[in-house]
Amino acid sequence: MPEWLLKDENYQPLPDRDTFIDKSILSLLRILSRIRAQSGYTGGKHSVHAVYKVACTFLLIVLLSVSRNIWFLAAVGAYLLAALSLMSADRIIRVIKAGLIISFFSFLILLPAFLMGNRYSPVMIPLKTLATVTAVGILSHTTGWHAVTGALKSFFIPDIFIFVLDITIKYIVMLGELSLDLFYSLKLRSVGKNVEKYSSLSGIAGTMFLKSKEMAEDMYSAMECRGFTGSYRVRRRFRFTPADFLYIVVHILLITIFVYLG
């Protein structure tokens, strides 16, 4: 036998940092888990129908954008806090965290105006931003994507818009899973000091582009074979529950407060 076969292997790979790969994997897992959790949400026994949620949330955003009264913002804030109290703790943290970050960013943008003597905009606009983001966050964390697209169909939104929105969400999940597999394979094959990890990103991006093109062609062929004409149909009959009634009454009360305060 050759002498080199009788020697013990004593290979010590050089230490390397995989921080970039680990952060990319964690970010993708976080995004995919949120989309899956939101898509799988069906609501509880006393949940409000998605049509009323989408309509009232849009109406609330419009009222917040045109309002110039701090007391109306206080009334909306009280309603949003009451709605948040009915959610789980992890969802409350996500909604409040997103609202505080975006409102703080808007305050930083308006900080020069505050220093120059403008006291209205740097106070009202961040509060409006906080309330708007919180309202949208409550909607997104209590309503599944399929229910939102169905509600859009009820408002006579064009089918092409609903189709693009629905397919985009599904493709984000599918391509996210593909990119996760690619990052896992890159991490497992990076033995020792690998200085070409960043150059592998172009290969990952190219693979995802080719895979998405292939998936789009397969989806088009499948939908063509199944007779899809581009129109969405939703079940329009649903029961009007006491939760729906209470939800509408609360928003009518907010409209009344908005009109009363001018």
C-alpha positions as CSV (number, residue, x, y, z in Angstrom):
1,M,0.0,0.0,0.0
2,P,1.2,3.5,-0.6
3,E,2.7,5.2,2.4
4,W,0.3,8.1,2.3
5,L,-2.6,5.8,2.9
6,L,-1.1,4.6,6.1
7,K,-0.8,8.1,7.6
8,D,-3.5,9.6,9.9
9,E,-5.5,12.4,8.6
10,N,-4.9,15.6,10.7
11,Y,-6.6,18.2,8.6
12,Q,-7.5,21.3,10.5
13,P,-9.6,23.7,8.4
14,L,-9.0,27.4,8.9
15,P,-11.6,29.2,10.9
16,D,-14.1,31.1,8.8
17,R,-17.1,33.4,9.5
18,D,-20.5,32.5,8.2
19,T,-22.3,35.6,9.6
20,F,-23.6,36.7,6.3
21,I,-25.1,33.3,5.5
22,D,-26.5,32.8,8.9
23,K,-28.2,36.3,8.9
24,S,-29.6,35.6,5.4
25,I,-31.1,32.3,6.5
26,L,-32.6,33.8,9.7
27,S,-34.1,36.7,7.7
28,L,-35.7,34.3,5.2
29,L,-37.0,32.0,7.9
30,R,-38.5,35.0,9.7
31,I,-40.3,36.3,6.6
32,L,-41.6,32.9,5.6
33,S,-42.9,32.1,9.1
34,R,-44.8,35.4,9.1
35,I,-46.4,34.8,5.7
36,R,-47.3,31.2,6.6
37,A,-48.8,32.3,9.9
38,Q,-50.8,35.1,8.3
39,S,-51.9,33.0,5.4
40,G,-53.1,30.2,7.7
41,Y,-55.1,32.5,10.0
42,T,-58.8,31.7,9.8
43,G,-60.1,33.9,12.6
44,G,-62.0,32.9,15.7
45,K,-65.6,32.1,16.4
46,H,-66.4,35.8,16.8
47,S,-64.2,37.2,14.1
48,V,-65.3,40.0,11.8
49,H,-65.8,39.4,8.1
50,A,-62.8,40.5,5.9
51,V,-65.0,42.7,3.7
52,Y,-65.9,44.9,6.7
53,K,-62.3,44.9,8.0
54,V,-60.8,46.1,4.7
55,A,-63.5,48.7,4.1
56,C,-63.4,50.1,7.6
57,T,-59.6,50.1,7.7
58,F,-59.5,52.0,4.4
59,L,-62.1,54.5,5.7
60,L,-60.1,55.0,9.0
61,I,-56.9,55.7,7.1
62,V,-58.7,58.4,5.0
63,L,-60.2,60.0,8.1
64,L,-56.8,60.0,9.8
65,S,-55.1,61.6,6.8
66,V,-57.6,64.5,6.5
67,S,-58.1,65.1,10.2
68,R,-56.5,68.1,11.9
69,N,-57.9,67.5,15.4
70,I,-55.9,65.9,18.2
71,W,-59.0,64.7,20.0
72,F,-60.0,62.6,17.0
73,L,-56.6,61.0,17.0
74,A,-57.0,60.3,20.7
75,A,-60.4,58.6,20.0
76,V,-58.8,56.5,17.2
77,G,-55.9,55.6,19.5
78,A,-58.3,54.4,22.2
79,Y,-60.1,52.2,19.7
80,L,-56.8,50.8,18.4
81,L,-55.6,50.0,21.9
82,A,-58.9,48.2,22.6
83,A,-58.5,46.2,19.4
84,L,-54.9,45.4,20.2
85,S,-55.9,44.1,23.7
86,L,-57.9,41.4,22.0
87,M,-54.9,40.0,20.2
88,S,-52.1,37.7,21.4
89,A,-49.0,39.1,23.0
90,D,-46.6,38.3,20.1
91,R,-48.9,40.0,17.6
92,I,-49.3,43.0,19.8
93,I,-45.5,43.4,20.0
94,R,-45.1,43.1,16.2
95,V,-47.8,45.7,15.5
96,I,-46.6,48.2,18.1
97,K,-42.9,47.7,17.1
98,A,-43.6,48.4,13.4
99,G,-45.7,51.5,14.3
100,L,-43.2,53.0,16.6
101,I,-40.3,52.5,14.2
102,I,-42.1,54.1,11.3
103,S,-43.5,57.0,13.3
104,F,-40.0,57.7,14.8
105,F,-38.6,57.8,11.3
106,S,-41.2,60.3,10.2
107,F,-40.4,62.4,13.3
108,L,-36.7,62.5,12.4
109,I,-37.6,63.7,9.0
110,L,-39.8,66.5,10.4
111,L,-37.3,67.4,13.2
112,P,-35.8,70.4,11.3
113,A,-39.4,71.8,11.0
114,F,-39.8,71.4,14.8
115,L,-36.5,73.3,15.4
116,M,-37.6,76.1,13.1
117,G,-40.8,76.7,15.1
118,N,-43.4,74.5,13.5
119,R,-45.1,72.6,16.3
120,Y,-48.0,71.1,14.4
121,S,-46.6,68.9,11.7
122,P,-43.8,67.2,13.9
123,V,-46.5,66.2,16.4
124,M,-49.5,65.3,14.3
125,I,-47.9,63.5,11.4
126,P,-46.0,61.0,13.5
127,L,-49.2,60.3,15.5
128,K,-51.1,59.9,12.3
129,T,-48.4,57.5,11.0
130,L,-48.5,55.5,14.2
131,A,-52.3,55.2,14.1
132,T,-52.3,54.3,10.4
133,V,-49.6,51.7,10.6
134,T,-51.3,50.2,13.7
135,A,-54.6,49.9,11.9
136,V,-53.0,48.2,8.9
137,G,-51.0,45.9,11.2
138,I,-54.2,44.9,13.1
139,L,-55.8,44.1,9.7
140,S,-52.8,42.1,8.5
141,H,-52.4,40.1,11.7
142,T,-56.0,39.2,12.0
143,T,-57.0,38.4,8.4
144,G,-55.5,35.8,6.1
145,W,-54.2,36.8,2.6
146,H,-57.0,34.7,0.9
147,A,-59.6,36.6,2.8
148,V,-58.1,40.0,1.9
149,T,-58.1,39.1,-1.8
150,G,-61.7,37.9,-1.6
151,A,-62.6,41.2,0.0
152,L,-60.9,43.1,-2.8
153,K,-63.1,41.2,-5.3
154,S,-66.2,42.3,-3.4
155,F,-65.1,45.9,-4.0
156,F,-65.0,45.4,-7.8
157,I,-61.2,45.6,-7.9
158,P,-59.9,44.5,-11.3
159,D,-59.1,40.8,-11.5
160,I,-55.7,41.4,-12.9
161,F,-54.7,43.3,-9.7
162,I,-56.0,40.5,-7.5
163,F,-54.3,37.9,-9.6
164,V,-50.9,39.7,-9.4
165,L,-51.3,40.2,-5.6
166,D,-52.3,36.6,-5.0
167,I,-49.6,35.0,-7.2
168,T,-46.9,37.4,-5.8
169,I,-47.5,36.2,-2.3
170,K,-47.4,32.6,-3.3
171,Y,-44.2,33.1,-5.3
172,I,-42.5,34.9,-2.4
173,V,-43.0,31.8,-0.3
174,M,-41.9,29.3,-3.0
175,L,-38.8,31.3,-4.1
176,G,-38.0,31.9,-0.4
177,E,-37.9,28.2,0.2
178,L,-35.7,27.7,-2.9
179,S,-33.3,30.4,-1.7
180,L,-33.2,28.8,1.8
181,D,-32.1,25.5,0.2
182,L,-29.4,27.3,-1.8
183,F,-28.1,29.0,1.3
184,Y,-28.1,25.7,3.2
185,S,-26.1,24.1,0.4
186,L,-23.6,27.0,0.3
187,K,-23.1,26.8,4.1
188,L,-22.6,23.0,4.1
189,R,-20.1,23.2,1.2
190,S,-18.1,26.0,2.7
191,V,-15.4,24.0,4.4
192,G,-12.5,25.9,5.9
193,K,-11.7,29.4,4.7
194,N,-13.9,30.2,1.8
195,V,-13.3,33.7,0.4
196,E,-15.8,33.2,-2.5
197,K,-19.0,33.1,-0.5
198,Y,-20.0,36.6,-1.6
199,S,-19.3,35.8,-5.2
200,S,-21.7,32.8,-4.9
201,L,-24.6,35.3,-4.5
202,S,-24.6,35.9,-8.3
203,G,-25.1,32.1,-8.8
204,I,-27.9,32.0,-6.2
205,A,-29.6,35.0,-7.9
206,G,-29.2,33.4,-11.3
207,T,-30.6,30.1,-10.2
208,M,-33.6,31.8,-8.6
209,F,-34.3,33.8,-11.8
210,L,-34.2,30.7,-14.0
211,K,-36.3,28.7,-11.5
212,S,-38.9,31.5,-11.3
213,K,-39.1,31.7,-15.2
214,E,-39.6,27.9,-15.3
215,M,-42.3,28.0,-12.6
216,A,-44.1,30.9,-14.4
217,E,-44.2,28.8,-17.6
218,D,-45.4,25.8,-15.8
219,M,-48.1,27.8,-14.0
220,Y,-49.3,29.4,-17.3
221,S,-49.5,26.0,-19.0
222,A,-51.4,24.5,-16.0
223,M,-53.9,27.3,-15.8
224,E,-54.4,27.2,-19.6
225,C,-55.1,23.5,-19.4
226,R,-57.6,24.0,-16.6
227,G,-59.5,26.7,-18.5
228,F,-58.6,29.7,-16.3
229,T,-60.0,32.8,-17.9
230,G,-58.5,35.4,-15.6
231,S,-61.7,36.0,-13.5
232,Y,-61.9,35.4,-9.8
233,R,-65.1,34.1,-8.1
234,V,-65.8,34.5,-4.4
235,R,-68.6,33.3,-2.2
236,R,-70.7,36.4,-1.6
237,R,-73.1,34.9,0.9
238,F,-72.0,35.2,4.5
239,R,-73.7,35.5,7.8
240,F,-74.0,38.9,9.5
241,T,-72.7,38.2,13.0
242,P,-73.0,40.3,16.2
243,A,-69.2,40.9,15.9
244,D,-69.8,42.5,12.4
245,F,-72.5,44.7,13.8
246,L,-70.4,45.9,16.7
247,Y,-67.4,46.5,14.4
248,I,-69.5,48.7,12.1
249,V,-71.1,50.5,15.0
250,V,-67.7,51.5,16.4
251,H,-66.6,52.9,13.0
252,I,-69.9,54.8,12.6
253,L,-69.1,56.3,16.0
254,L,-65.6,57.3,14.9
255,I,-67.2,59.0,11.8
256,T,-69.6,60.8,14.0
257,I,-66.7,62.0,16.2
258,F,-64.8,63.1,13.1
259,V,-67.8,65.2,11.8
260,Y,-68.6,66.6,15.2
261,L,-65.0,67.8,15.8
262,G,-64.9,69.3,12.3
